[in-house]
Amino acid sequence: MSKRKLIIAVILAGVGIGWYAFRPERIFVNRTVNENFPAAAMMAATSSRADAIILAEGNFHDGAHKTSGKATIYQLADGKRVLRLTGFQTSNGPDVLVYLVAAPDATDSATVKRAGFITLGVLKGNIGDQNYELPAGVDLNKFRAATIWCRRFSVNFGTAPLSAS
């Protein structure tokens, strides 16, 4: 193989790896999701959101990215607990997850790593209303903040400190 072909192959491989790592198209592409309030609460005999109890809530503040909206933890009529994001908006990115953090707030990435967290799932969309079921037995006295986390770059996009209702 000629030296020129080898250089071209290395450059193409570098571009491919860089694209995969940074996913630059996501800077320009938003993913909007608008989930309804969890169906389990609707299936209760009196089927209204009033049947769900608000356990904790808070508003998002910016971390490394502009983030806004409200995070609310509901106890549904069937006993399940759900984190619901409403009026939510943040940046899109690669490998973005929703965490509950074992801290009252997380203004930086180090706090999330130091305090510990529970993963609720992959962020369904960077804009819109969405629901994330909490694992059974999660202690809401310990896990008091909802964080949007980019796992690929270990970055806290934004956090909502949760206060008991």
Backbone torsions as a table, in degrees:
resi	resn	phi	psi	omega
1	MET	NA	135.5	-179.0
2	SER	-71.9	159.0	-180.0
3	LYS	-60.5	-38.6	-178.7
4	ARG	-64.3	-44.5	179.4
5	LYS	-64.5	-37.5	178.3
6	LEU	-64.7	-43.1	178.6
7	ILE	-63.1	-43.4	179.0
8	ILE	-63.1	-42.2	178.8
9	ALA	-62.7	-42.1	179.3
10	VAL	-65.3	-42.6	179.0
11	ILE	-63.3	-45.6	179.3
12	LEU	-62.6	-41.0	177.6
13	ALA	-63.6	-41.4	178.5
14	GLY	-62.7	-41.3	178.0
15	VAL	-64.0	-43.6	179.6
16	GLY	-62.5	-44.8	178.7
17	ILE	-65.7	-42.4	177.9
18	GLY	-62.3	-41.7	177.9
19	TRP	-62.6	-45.8	-179.8
20	TYR	-61.5	-42.3	-177.3
21	ALA	-69.6	-41.4	-172.8
22	PHE	-101.0	-19.7	-179.5
23	ARG	43.0	59.4	-173.5
24	PRO	-60.5	-24.8	179.9
25	GLU	-65.1	-23.1	-179.2
26	ARG	-70.1	-16.3	175.1
27	ILE	-63.9	-31.8	-174.7
28	PHE	-103.6	-11.4	-175.2
29	VAL	-111.3	117.7	175.7
30	ASN	-95.0	149.8	174.8
31	ARG	-119.1	112.4	-178.3
32	THR	-99.7	134.0	176.9
33	VAL	-132.7	140.4	178.1
34	ASN	-136.6	82.0	179.2
35	GLU	-80.0	146.1	173.7
36	ASN	-74.2	164.8	173.4
37	PHE	-56.1	145.8	-173.8
38	PRO	-50.2	134.2	-176.3
39	ALA	-63.1	-30.5	-178.2
40	ALA	-58.6	-38.2	178.9
41	ALA	-70.4	-34.0	-179.1
42	MET	-70.0	-26.6	-175.8
43	MET	-81.6	-4.9	177.8
44	ALA	-64.4	159.5	-175.4
45	ALA	-53.4	-38.8	-178.8
46	THR	-99.0	6.4	174.1
47	SER	18.8	72.5	171.3
48	SER	-148.5	161.8	179.7
49	ARG	-62.9	-22.7	179.6
50	ALA	-63.0	-20.5	178.6
51	ASP	-73.3	-17.9	177.7
52	ALA	-89.7	141.6	-178.9
53	ILE	-103.4	132.3	175.5
54	ILE	-80.2	120.7	179.1
55	LEU	-94.0	-36.0	-178.8
56	ALA	-160.7	153.3	178.2
57	GLU	-157.2	159.7	178.1
58	GLY	-173.9	165.7	-179.7
59	ASN	-103.0	142.2	178.2
60	PHE	-71.1	144.4	168.6
61	HIS	-124.2	160.7	-178.0
62	ASP	-65.8	146.3	167.1
63	GLY	-114.4	-115.1	176.6
64	ALA	-77.0	-16.8	-179.9
65	HIS	-132.3	154.9	176.3
66	LYS	-63.1	123.5	-177.7
67	THR	-139.3	134.2	179.8
68	SER	-145.4	167.3	179.8
69	GLY	123.8	-173.4	-176.5
70	LYS	-123.1	141.6	174.4
71	ALA	-115.9	129.6	-179.6
72	THR	-134.3	133.1	173.9
73	ILE	-101.6	122.4	179.8
74	TYR	-109.3	145.2	166.1
75	GLN	-100.5	118.1	-177.3
76	LEU	-82.5	166.1	-179.0
77	ALA	-58.7	-29.4	-179.9
78	ASP	-86.4	4.2	177.3
79	GLY	94.4	-14.7	178.5
80	LYS	-71.2	154.4	176.1
81	ARG	-115.8	140.2	-174.7
82	VAL	-133.9	135.0	169.1
83	LEU	-90.0	122.4	178.2
84	ARG	-114.2	125.9	174.7
85	LEU	-98.8	126.3	179.0
86	THR	-127.1	147.0	-177.2
87	GLY	56.6	29.4	-170.5
88	PHE	-82.5	141.8	174.7
89	GLN	-157.3	134.1	173.9
90	THR	-152.1	-176.7	175.8
91	SER	-76.2	154.2	172.8
92	ASN	-87.0	162.1	178.7
93	GLY	-175.3	176.1	179.0
94	PRO	-82.8	137.5	171.4
95	ASP	57.0	52.6	-178.7
96	VAL	-96.1	130.8	-175.2
97	LEU	-123.5	164.3	174.0
98	VAL	-108.6	125.0	-179.9
99	TYR	-118.2	150.9	159.4
100	LEU	-102.3	129.5	-173.9
101	VAL	-108.5	140.2	-179.5
102	ALA	-83.5	60.8	179.2
103	ALA	-157.5	157.5	177.6
104	PRO	-70.1	-22.5	178.8
105	ASP	-164.0	162.1	177.4
106	ALA	-140.7	98.6	-178.2
107	THR	-88.8	-8.6	-179.9
108	ASP	-146.3	173.1	-178.3
109	SER	-71.6	-34.8	-178.8
110	ALA	-61.7	-37.5	179.9
111	THR	-61.8	-42.2	180.0
112	VAL	-61.9	-47.9	-178.9
113	LYS	-64.3	-41.1	-176.9
114	ARG	-71.7	-42.4	-173.3
115	ALA	-75.2	-32.9	-174.5
116	GLY	96.7	159.6	-173.9
117	PHE	-157.7	166.4	172.2
118	ILE	-121.9	132.1	178.3
119	THR	-84.8	126.0	177.4
120	LEU	-95.7	-17.3	177.4
121	GLY	145.5	176.7	176.8
122	VAL	-72.6	138.5	176.5
123	LEU	-61.0	123.5	-174.9
124	LYS	-74.0	-31.2	178.8
125	GLY	-164.8	151.2	-178.9
126	ASN	-86.0	-2.8	176.1
127	ILE	-137.9	135.7	170.3
128	GLY	115.2	176.7	-177.8
129	ASP	-85.8	135.2	-176.8
130	GLN	-155.1	159.3	-174.3
131	ASN	-124.1	143.3	177.5
132	TYR	-137.2	119.7	-179.2
133	GLU	-74.4	136.4	177.4
134	LEU	-86.1	140.3	174.8
135	PRO	-62.1	149.2	178.2
136	ALA	-60.0	141.5	174.8
137	GLY	84.0	3.9	178.4
138	VAL	-65.9	126.7	-179.3
139	ASP	-84.7	107.4	-177.8
140	LEU	-75.0	-9.0	171.4
141	ASN	-76.9	-23.1	178.4
142	LYS	-94.8	-47.6	-177.3
143	PHE	-93.9	96.8	-168.8
144	ARG	-117.2	17.5	178.0
145	ALA	-148.6	142.2	173.8
146	ALA	-103.6	129.6	-175.9
147	THR	-127.3	143.2	172.4
148	ILE	-99.6	119.6	-168.0
149	TRP	-125.4	131.1	172.9
150	CYS	-93.4	106.9	-176.9
151	ARG	-67.9	-35.6	-176.6
152	ARG	-61.0	-38.8	-177.2
153	PHE	-111.8	6.6	-179.4
154	SER	51.5	55.3	-176.1
155	VAL	-127.3	133.3	175.2
156	ASN	-84.5	110.0	179.1
157	PHE	-70.4	-42.3	-178.5
158	GLY	-177.7	160.3	-174.7
159	THR	-138.0	146.3	171.8
160	ALA	-117.0	108.6	173.6
161	PRO	-66.7	132.9	-175.2
162	LEU	-104.7	125.0	177.2
163	SER	-108.6	139.2	178.1
164	ALA	-63.4	141.9	179.4
165	SER	-93.8	NA	NA
